[in-house]
Amino acid sequence: MEKINIRKEGLSLIEEYLNVMVKIQELYDVIFNTASEGFKVRRQQAAKPVRNRS
């Protein structure tokens, strides 16, 4: 019976670990998407011709 409890605890820890990893991946995705949008905006701004104010 003790081995079963130890295995259940081990599985519980693995489940918690996987949940944390999923949250980290979600945060990484948000950061990546935000950075990609920022680069896209910068690229568009850099591609616009500069107007002469003469």
Secondary structure, 3 states (H helix, E strand, C coil): CHHHHHHHHHHHHHHHHHHHHHHHHHHHHHHHHHHHHHHHHHHHHHHCCCCCCC
